[in-house]
Amino acid sequence: MSMAKVGAVVLDCPDPRALAGFYAGIVGGALEGDDDWVDLKVPGGPVIAFQAAPGYVPPRWPEADRSQQFHLDLTVEDLDAAEKEVLALGARPLDAEDRSRTFRVYADPAGHPFCLCAC
């Protein structure tokens, strides 16, 4: 029996509403919150929360001195189509050149790494 359950995954960022909107554009869901904290509530999925962090410094992937610390794996059916959509929403590629792999790595607008996976 577990002692706890995951309530939310929380990402620090400079603009919670903007970053929550970026991820809502990818996974859908509804936004709730204010300028300091926004929850992205995805039907059938976990809450992804975005917290204002004054002085936020984004990770640099794959540098050890500013490591990613965590990342989201987002499962998709068509990597090429999903890539076009996340780039249009403001993502930037970090490691997406190898088209033979089942995943590609991007940064969200606040610099957090995430992967699109066709796994």
DAWONOR-V719232 format. One record per residue. N is the residue number from 1. RES is the residue in one letter. OMEGA is omega in whole degrees, -180 to 180 (NA if undefined). NEAR is the number of other ideal C-beta (glycine too) atoms within 12 Angstrom. D_LAST is the distance of its C-alpha to the last C-alpha in whole Angstrom. Layout:
BEGIN
N&RES&OMEGA&NEAR&D_LAST, N&RES&OMEGA&NEAR&D_LAST
END
This chain:
BEGIN
1&M&-180&4&29, 2&S&179&5&28, 3&M&-176&4&30, 4&A&173&6&28, 5&K&-180&9&25, 6&V&178&12&23, 7&G&-179&12&25, 8&A&167&22&24, 9&V&-173&25&22, 10&V&177&27&24, 11&L&170&39&24, 12&D&-180&27&27, 13&C&179&35&28, 14&P&-176&24&31, 15&D&-175&26&31, 16&P&-177&33&29, 17&R&180&27&30, 18&A&-178&23&28, 19&L&176&40&25, 20&A&178&39&25, 21&G&176&27&25, 22&F&-178&38&23, 23&Y&175&41&20, 24&A&176&28&21, 25&G&-180&24&21, 26&I&-172&34&17, 27&V&-178&33&17, 28&G&178&17&20, 29&G&-177&24&23, 30&A&179&19&26, 31&L&175&27&28, 32&E&176&20&31, 33&G&-178&25&33, 34&D&-177&14&35, 35&D&-176&15&35, 36&D&-176&19&35, 37&W&177&26&32, 38&V&173&32&29, 39&D&170&28&27, 40&L&-178&34&24, 41&K&-177&23&24, 42&V&179&24&21, 43&P&178&12&21, 44&G&-179&9&20, 45&G&180&21&18, 46&P&173&20&20, 47&V&171&28&22, 48&I&-178&40&22, 49&A&-178&30&25, 50&F&-173&38&27, 51&Q&177&27&30, 52&A&-179&25&32, 53&A&177&21&33, 54&P&-179&11&36, 55&G&-179&9&36, 56&Y&175&21&32, 57&V&-176&17&31, 58&P&174&26&27, 59&P&173&27&25, 60&R&-177&17&25, 61&W&2&27&22, 62&P&-176&16&22, 63&E&-177&14&25, 64&A&-177&10&26, 65&D&173&10&29, 66&R&-172&16&28, 67&S&-179&16&24, 68&Q&179&26&21, 69&Q&172&21&22, 70&F&172&17&19, 71&H&177&26&16, 72&L&169&33&14, 73&D&-179&20&10, 74&L&-176&34&10, 75&T&-180&19&7, 76&V&177&25&8, 77&E&-175&13&9, 78&D&-178&14&10, 79&L&-178&28&10, 80&D&180&16&14, 81&A&-180&14&15, 82&A&178&28&14, 83&E&179&29&15, 84&K&-178&19&18, 85&E&-178&21&18, 86&V&177&33&18, 87&L&178&23&20, 88&A&179&14&23, 89&L&177&24&23, 90&G&176&21&23, 91&A&172&33&20, 92&R&-178&25&21, 93&P&173&23&19, 94&L&-179&28&19, 95&D&-174&21&17, 96&A&-176&27&15, 97&E&-175&11&17, 98&D&-176&13&15, 99&R&179&14&14, 100&S&-179&10&12, 101&R&178&16&10, 102&T&178&16&6, 103&F&175&27&8, 104&R&-175&34&11, 105&V&-180&31&14, 106&Y&170&38&16, 107&A&174&32&19, 108&D&-177&43&21, 109&P&177&30&24, 110&A&176&31&26, 111&G&178&31&24, 112&H&175&39&21, 113&P&170&34&18, 114&F&-179&42&15, 115&C&164&34&11, 116&L&-176&37&9, 117&C&172&22&5, 118&A&-173&21&4, 119&C&NA&14&0
END
